[in-house]
Amino acid sequence: MKMKVEHEVPLHEEGVSIAKILLLTIVIATFAVTFFFVQDRIIASNERTTCSFFRTQPQAQKTYEGDTEKYKRLDFDRDGKACESLPQR
């Protein structure tokens, strides 16, 4: 008399690969979003910040207005406008 033995079906290799890709995508997206939201704080904490740290004039202006004495190097002509050579958008 033969007994029928049932075996667990292993995950299909493609399923494992898709799971790994999905996990990696989530990790990368989390890192990118976190960096996007904290980059202004990282830049703002640096006393040697120059206009090259910013992509737009409004970004530089926001940092400059946070502490005009600390970031005075962003306003070359001392007219209250930081990094005027940067684009508005």
C-alpha positions as CSV (number, residue, x, y, z in Angstrom):
1,M,0.0,0.0,0.0
2,K,1.5,3.3,-1.1
3,M,0.9,6.5,0.9
4,K,0.5,9.7,-0.9
5,V,2.8,12.3,0.5
6,E,2.0,15.9,-0.1
7,H,4.9,18.4,-0.3
8,E,4.9,22.1,0.3
9,V,5.2,23.9,-3.0
10,P,8.3,26.1,-3.0
11,L,7.9,29.7,-4.0
12,H,8.4,30.2,-7.7
13,E,11.8,31.8,-8.4
14,E,10.1,34.6,-10.3
15,G,7.9,35.3,-7.3
16,V,11.0,35.6,-5.1
17,S,12.7,37.9,-7.6
18,I,9.6,40.1,-7.8
19,A,9.5,40.3,-4.0
20,K,13.1,41.3,-3.8
21,I,12.6,44.0,-6.5
22,L,9.6,45.3,-4.7
23,L,11.5,45.5,-1.4
24,L,14.5,47.2,-3.0
25,T,12.1,49.7,-4.7
26,I,10.5,50.5,-1.4
27,V,13.9,51.0,0.3
28,I,15.1,53.3,-2.4
29,A,11.9,55.3,-2.5
30,T,12.0,55.8,1.3
31,F,15.6,57.0,1.1
32,A,14.8,59.4,-1.8
33,V,11.7,60.9,0.0
34,T,13.6,61.2,3.3
35,F,16.5,63.0,1.6
36,F,14.2,65.3,-0.3
37,F,12.5,66.5,2.9
38,V,15.6,66.8,5.0
39,Q,18.0,68.3,2.5
40,D,17.0,71.9,3.3
41,R,17.8,71.2,7.0
42,I,21.1,69.7,6.1
43,I,22.0,72.8,3.9
44,A,20.6,75.2,6.5
45,S,22.9,73.8,9.2
46,N,26.0,74.6,7.2
47,E,27.6,78.0,7.9
48,R,29.6,77.8,4.7
49,T,26.5,77.5,2.5
50,T,26.9,79.1,-0.9
51,C,24.5,79.7,-3.8
52,S,25.8,76.5,-5.5
53,F,23.9,74.5,-2.8
54,F,20.6,75.6,-4.1
55,R,18.6,74.9,-7.3
56,T,16.4,77.9,-7.2
57,Q,16.4,81.4,-5.8
58,P,13.4,80.9,-3.5
59,Q,15.2,77.9,-1.8
60,A,18.2,80.1,-1.1
61,Q,15.9,83.0,0.0
62,K,14.1,80.8,2.5
63,T,17.4,79.7,4.1
64,Y,18.8,83.3,4.0
65,E,15.7,84.7,5.8
66,G,16.0,82.0,8.5
67,D,19.2,83.7,9.7
68,T,20.4,86.6,7.6
69,E,23.6,87.1,9.6
70,K,24.6,83.4,9.4
71,Y,23.9,83.3,5.7
72,K,25.0,86.7,4.6
73,R,27.3,85.3,1.9
74,L,24.1,84.4,0.0
75,D,23.3,88.1,-0.5
76,F,26.3,89.4,-2.4
77,D,25.1,93.0,-2.9
78,R,23.3,93.3,0.5
79,D,19.9,94.1,-0.9
80,G,18.0,91.4,1.0
81,K,17.7,89.0,-2.0
82,A,19.8,85.8,-1.8
83,C,21.4,84.2,-4.8
84,E,19.7,86.5,-7.4
85,S,21.5,84.7,-10.3
86,L,19.6,81.4,-9.6
87,P,16.4,80.6,-11.5
88,Q,13.0,81.3,-9.8
89,R,11.8,77.8,-10.5
